Each structure stands twice: as structure tokens, then as C-alpha cells.
């Protein structure tokens, strides 16, 4: 999937605005934004096709796009470590970026969700994603394998 200008803008806005923008938290926010957009407008904000994966909604294209943006220096990444020593990446805007505003589809939905959920941890966002209708409809449980790799239907909220 080739990232549209709007998709890159949305990802940059999440990276700039969220407390801990990891691949997990960005992915869950994109899912929640799409879910809220479908409920409000009938259409997703992004073109991602989320599947039920081990730790909730996932689309491999999100990681590919973020890796590409990082390689092109549109984003930077810092390595941090969990208490058990396992590394993870936290994304940030390149040095010198004082502000970043998202301008695209469903701007108010995006801003409202980031304002209300942007300070949640990746774990909390994952737990929240598991409580959404597309996930509960599958009987998905955190860490379980119910309907693994099945595409989530966001239009039936």
C-alpha cells in the first residue's frame, strides 16, 4: 500500500500529539479513528484494512509506512526499554518541528480522539480496542487466538 499524503499527515499528527507514539499506540489510534469515522460519516478516514491480530486490530501496512517515513527522515525513532530489558521504538517528529496540524478528512474526529485518548499507554489503547464492537463480535480476547487474522468489519458498529 502506498501511503497517501493524508495518511502520512495523520501519522505525523499522531506522532506529534500522542504521549507515547509506539507502533502499537499509533496502530490502535488509527483503528479507533477509523471506527469513530465510520460511526459518524459512514466511511473510514484511512484505507487501512484491520485484521484481528494477537494484540488487537492490526494492518501490516502501518508498520511499512512508518518504517518508510523513518527511513526518509520524515519521522525519527528512539529506542527505549521495557523493565525486562526488551527494546521498543518511540517515534517523534524530526528535530526543529515546533508544531504539526492534521489537515484532512474527519479533522474534528481525529482531534477529539487524540485529545481524549492521546495520553493513554499502548497497553490501555489495546485494552480499549478489545472493547469495540468489531472485536467483541469475534469474541476476541487479549492474547487469545479467536478469529486470528480475520478482517475486522468496521461498518457494522
Number of C-alpha atoms within 10 A of each C-alpha: 10 8 18 12 9 15 21 16 17 24 22 23 20 29 24 22 20 21 17 21 26 21 20 23 25 25 27 27 26 27 24 22 22 26 24 21 23 17 15 12 10 15 17 22 24 17 13 19 18 24 20 22 21 17 20 25 26 24 19 13 17 22 15 14 18 22 17 14 17 17 12 10 12 15 20 19 19 11 9 12 10 8 7 6 8 8 12 14 16 18 23 22 21 14 8 6 9 8 9 15 14 20 13 14 16 18 14 13 16 24 18 12 15 20 12 9 17 22 16 17 17 21 13 14 21 20 16 15 22 21 13 14 16 22 21 12 13 15 13 21 17 14 10 13 14 16 17 15 15 13 16 20 16 23 14 12 13
